[in-house]
Amino acid sequence: MITITFEREGLTHVVREIQAEIYVKCWEDSVDESITHEIMVLA
C-alpha cells in the first residue's frame, strides 16, 4: 500500500492505502490504471 499526496488550487489532498506493486530492487511503485483514473477524478 502507498500514499499519494497532491496539491490543487492551494489545497493538499492525501490519498492513503492505495493498492500498488512495489519493486524492491529500485523502490519504485506502480499503480493500476483504473486506480489512477479514480484518483484523478477526485482531483
MDAnalysis code that builds the backbone (N, CA, C; Angstrom):
import MDAnalysis as mda
import numpy as np

u = mda.Universe.empty(129, n_residues=43, atom_resindex=np.repeat(np.arange(43), 3), trajectory=True)
u.add_TopologyAttr("name", ["N", "CA", "C"] * 43)
u.add_TopologyAttr("resid", np.arange(1, 44))
u.add_TopologyAttr("resname", ["MET", "ILE", "THR", "ILE", "THR", "PHE", "GLU", "ARG", "GLU", "GLY", "LEU", "THR", "HIS", "VAL", "VAL", "ARG", "GLU", "ILE", "GLN", "ALA", "GLU", "ILE", "TYR", "VAL", "LYS", "CYS", "TRP", "GLU", "ASP", "SER", "VAL", "ASP", "GLU", "SER", "ILE", "THR", "HIS", "GLU", "ILE", "MET", "VAL", "LEU", "ALA"])
u.atoms.positions = np.array([
    [0.837, -1.177, 0.000],
    [0.000, 0.000, 0.000],
    [0.888, 1.249, 0.000],
    [0.425, 2.266, -0.714],
    [1.171, 3.515, -0.767],
    [0.241, 4.687, -0.446],
    [0.826, 5.852, -0.261],
    [0.095, 7.095, -0.034],
    [0.484, 8.063, -1.140],
    [-0.513, 8.738, -1.710],
    [-0.265, 9.742, -2.747],
    [-0.716, 11.092, -2.198],
    [0.148, 12.094, -2.336],
    [-0.163, 13.454, -1.903],
    [-0.056, 14.366, -3.117],
    [-1.075, 15.204, -3.325],
    [-1.004, 16.158, -4.426],
    [-1.686, 17.444, -4.010],
    [-1.337, 18.526, -4.704],
    [-1.872, 19.837, -4.380],
    [-2.619, 20.388, -5.580],
    [-3.776, 21.013, -5.299],
    [-4.552, 21.631, -6.362],
    [-5.276, 22.837, -5.786],
    [-5.125, 23.969, -6.437],
    [-5.773, 25.219, -6.043],
    [-5.543, 25.546, -4.567],
    [-4.322, 25.321, -4.107],
    [-3.960, 25.669, -2.744],
    [-4.357, 24.650, -1.687],
    [-5.020, 23.579, -2.079],
    [-5.410, 22.527, -1.138],
    [-4.513, 21.314, -1.326],
    [-4.135, 20.696, -0.234],
    [-3.334, 19.479, -0.284],
    [-4.246, 18.289, -0.055],
    [-4.195, 17.327, -0.969],
    [-5.005, 16.118, -0.900],
    [-4.096, 14.937, -0.600],
    [-4.513, 14.081, 0.325],
    [-3.754, 12.896, 0.676],
    [-4.670, 11.683, 0.500],
    [-4.235, 10.744, -0.324],
    [-4.982, 9.508, -0.537],
    [-4.114, 8.385, 0.009],
    [-4.632, 7.672, 1.003],
    [-3.851, 6.652, 1.699],
    [-4.331, 5.254, 1.360],
    [-3.446, 4.302, 1.606],
    [-3.720, 2.873, 1.449],
    [-4.179, 2.516, 0.036],
    [-3.390, 2.948, -0.940],
    [-3.648, 2.642, -2.345],
    [-2.906, 1.363, -2.701],
    [-3.617, 0.448, -3.324],
    [-3.011, -0.813, -3.746],
    [-1.996, -0.528, -4.858],
    [-0.779, -1.008, -4.680],
    [0.262, -0.784, -5.682],
    [1.267, -1.924, -5.642],
    [1.950, -2.096, -6.758],
    [3.070, -3.030, -6.809],
    [4.329, -2.229, -6.523],
    [5.157, -2.708, -5.619],
    [6.399, -2.015, -5.295],
    [7.562, -2.901, -5.705],
    [8.448, -2.346, -6.506],
    [9.603, -3.076, -6.996],
    [10.750, -2.869, -6.013],
    [11.049, -3.886, -5.228],
    [12.013, -3.781, -4.136],
    [13.404, -3.394, -4.633],
    [13.773, -3.866, -5.793],
    [15.122, -3.599, -6.293],
    [15.388, -2.098, -6.452],
    [14.377, -1.342, -6.931],
    [14.587, 0.095, -7.153],
    [13.639, 0.958, -6.321],
    [12.775, 0.347, -5.526],
    [11.805, 1.021, -4.663],
    [10.851, 1.936, -5.415],
    [10.556, 1.603, -6.657],
    [9.548, 2.338, -7.407],
    [8.227, 1.617, -7.262],
    [7.125, 2.370, -7.427],
    [5.815, 1.749, -7.318],
    [5.055, 1.880, -8.635],
    [4.071, 1.039, -8.797],
    [3.234, 1.052, -9.985],
    [1.786, 0.901, -9.544],
    [0.945, 1.846, -9.946],
    [-0.469, 1.826, -9.587],
    [-1.265, 1.445, -10.829],
    [-2.251, 0.576, -10.641],
    [-3.100, 0.129, -11.734],
    [-3.781, 1.326, -12.403],
    [-3.992, 1.244, -13.710],
    [-4.573, 2.336, -14.486],
    [-5.962, 2.730, -13.971],
    [-6.776, 1.770, -13.577],
    [-8.124, 2.091, -13.086],
    [-8.065, 2.861, -11.765],
    [-7.103, 2.526, -10.914],
    [-6.939, 3.252, -9.646],
    [-6.443, 4.669, -9.923],
    [-5.518, 4.793, -10.859],
    [-5.026, 6.119, -11.235],
    [-6.178, 6.994, -11.721],
    [-7.057, 6.416, -12.525],
    [-8.218, 7.152, -13.037],
    [-9.115, 7.636, -11.889],
    [-9.376, 6.764, -10.919],
    [-10.206, 7.130, -9.776],
    [-9.594, 8.285, -8.982],
    [-8.287, 8.250, -8.805],
    [-7.599, 9.327, -8.085],
    [-7.706, 10.629, -8.858],
    [-7.551, 10.578, -10.171],
    [-7.634, 11.781, -10.992],
    [-9.044, 12.365, -10.966],
    [-10.058, 11.537, -10.859],
    [-11.436, 12.027, -10.752],
    [-11.612, 12.800, -9.448],
    [-10.990, 12.319, -8.372],
    [-11.054, 13.030, -7.091],
    [-10.391, 14.388, -7.179],
    [-9.355, 14.479, -7.988],
    [-8.614, 15.734, -8.106],
    [-9.457, 16.732, -8.850],
])
